[in-house]
Each structure stands twice: as C-alpha cells, then as structure tokens.
C-alpha cells in the first residue's frame, strides 16, 4: 500500500489552510512591534424607523401629553376659521347678507357654548383613560355636537335657500383640514 495518493491531497488542503491563515497571522505577529492593527467592521447600525414606527412613537408621546381642553379649543377655532373662509369664498351679494348674518349669529352662539364646554375639560391627561371613560367622553362630545347642529341648522337651511348654484358648489366642497387632506389623497387619516 502506498501513502503517496493520500499525501498529495493532504498537502493541498494544508497549503490552502496556510494561504488563508498566513496574512492575518502575519499581521498579528508584527502588530505590537509596528503598531499594525486589523480593522474590524463596526456592528451594523439599527435600521432606520419607518413612517409607521415614527407615527407610533408620536402617538405614544401625544397620548402621554394629551390635552382634551386644547384639542377642544382647536376644534372650535377651526370651525370659526372655516366659517370665515366660506364667507369669503361665497362672495355674498347684499340681498344674501341677511341670511348669512342669521346663520353667523347662530353659529357664533354655538361656538361660545362649545368654548365654555372646552374650558371645563382637563388641561392634561397623564394616563390614557379606560374604555368606559373614553366612551363617556365620546358620548359627551357627540351630544355637544348634536346641540350645535340643531342650533345652526335652521339658519343654515335658510342661507342655502338664497345661494346660487355656484355658491352652493363652494359650500358643498369638502374642506381640507388635517384629517381631510390625507383622505382626499387616498390615504387613511392620521389617528
């Protein structure tokens, strides 16, 4: 039996092993003497958070610092601003101003009641309210909104009756507020 056929493959494997190990081993031998160091790749950076993760973080921050009073005041202020916008866009004629003034008076009175309701709400909520408390808050908000609609609807109906077709189109056009813009672009509104 001859060892020669086994020796050649073994020698090749050994040579290949030295070929891979020698460069790194050589640097290690002279590292202290010449100040040579092998660079190591830094650990990979965490993947950047996507928009969904950012919204979740923003939602957590908003939840911790939520102010029902400020949110209510903002909502009423947006309605008041929306009325001013609509009035400017309608380009009302003098004979339509009586109907507008009646509507505006009813809407201003409803806004004053809404602002008074806003003043009773907490300035800050440190913890998220429980389900039953959130349901009660939503119910109170809906009752207040219904009262506002009932107070304004008769004068709004009278105003619509004196508007032209073009003015009605302006009135019927959706407003582009914070939640409405995303919906108009085909995306879900932020929560």
Steps between C-alpha positions, in 0.01 A plus 500: 500500500627841408455820698585709202133543374393619847796734543425722202138591595603550862781731394261704285253540788780601736638753249157651447453532875833683532410726209187620680653521847840648421406863414299549820754305704786708359333824603441365849869411535615855422208694648673590824833571335374726217167623637304320232143416583236319305186701451175347608175596346276685744176330594221585258302808591139441594268530205342844477146507625240521229204737490278255684746475792535878509121544512481245780764689700324831434173342606655379825637849570167659414319250719724583794456875451144512370304811591123460452456873563750602230355250250148632563608863461681413176189330363279804577761739360517298177121524463513878553781529245313277259198732519718801418650313206158398367367856534793637299463229234123542461533863385159576647276760339333768717160323481663180638664669798186485719495118473877484557481725808226281653711190438815666632319615819373147570843352424677754724263421788562127449876562492480698825321205665760261360783719633335504843483119488869488398593702810359223723726232350831394659812683387709182489444128527803316632352154453281363228141482624333163521257374240189604690638847568594543130149388401347755738725776363399410145133500597532848658675628189228361274223652712672839483546466124132409451397803708718719275350352184145545628570863589656586162304288253185718461701814416733300274199357314371854447843611374529211252158593362629842385833382354567460128606166351865613491486610864343168600787322325748701712308414816480131407872470422684302771736700720865399505582479869766277660301176479321592179817552294620141543153367420478713186834357385379141546686430823353425840477798733753517785377371832 
